[in-house]
Amino acid sequence: MELQRWRRMPRDQLSALLLLLLALAWFWLPAGGRRPPRPPPCPPSCSCTRDTAFCVDSKAVPKNLPPEIISLTMVNAAFTELREAAFAHIPSLQFLLLNSNKFTLIGDDAFTGLSHLQYLFIENNDIQALSKATFRGLKSLTHLSLANNNLQTLPRDLFKPLDILSDLDLRGNTLACDCKIKWLVEWLESTNTTVPATFCSSPGQFEGQRIRDLALGDFQCITTDFVVHQVLPFQAVSAEPFTYASDLYIALAQPSASSCAILKWDYVERKLRDFDRIPAHSAVHCKPIVAQDQLYV
């Protein structure tokens, strides 16, 4: 009779009962019979937990890291360059320590993709120069240390992308307090970022002086920054600007196209526009001449 009642049990209730029995069997299984949880992936040169990694003697930025790590430390690395998007495969990083390596070059956008990074330490390396785009995209960065490198200058507005930077360490570098560093003096006067005392290594009249103590009037120089305004869709071997009838033009020699391209400045759109093309076989220079209100090229 009991067997018949078991067979008549609804299928959904029977399935639930079987699952319960399997769960109880697993619970009472001896610990030695259970499969241990798989450890997080970790390269041979690193020690990893679920959210941290500590790497020594790495030959490159490790790729096989737990994707959710928030802290990475690399010391004594066996490579010298950090290239673009070097850490993009671990976008959750909040802490990155790259001290005591042999880095000499950090490429543009090396830290792209690290929008959550708050702490970045690149101390005791041999970095001699940085580009303006080195720290682009680090909108959450609050602490940055470049101490004890070999930096002699810093590109203008290097720290402009770091909107909430609260602490910056530049000590132990060989900064030359010339016209290229004038922007830093101005920035130090206006920023709320905490910057420990940083000293000039040269030139002679400023050697040993705190950069924060310099005045803008100490720099007797004119600096110019060049930016790309317009890219033309062709090549030319020479350019000759000229004015005609109060308008601004430029003559471009294009031997590959056997012509002189004449462009006219558009004061409304603020860019050069095609004006004329004059056939000129193998032209290497187009010389405009104005005579009696007539233009000759």
Secondary structure, DSSP 8 states (H G I E B T S, - for coil): -HHHHHHTS-HHHHHHHHHHHHHHHHHTS-GGGS---------TTEEE-SSEEEEES-SS---SS-TT--EEEEES-S--EE-TTTTTT-TT--EEE--SS---EE-TTTTTT-TT--EEE--SS------TTTTTT-TT--EEE--SS------TTTTTT-TT--EEE-TT---B-SGGGHHHHHHHHH--SB----B--BSGGGTT-BGGG--GGG--------------SS--SEEEEEEETTEEEEEEEEGGGTEEEEEEEETTTTEEEEEEEEE-TT-S----EEETTEEE-
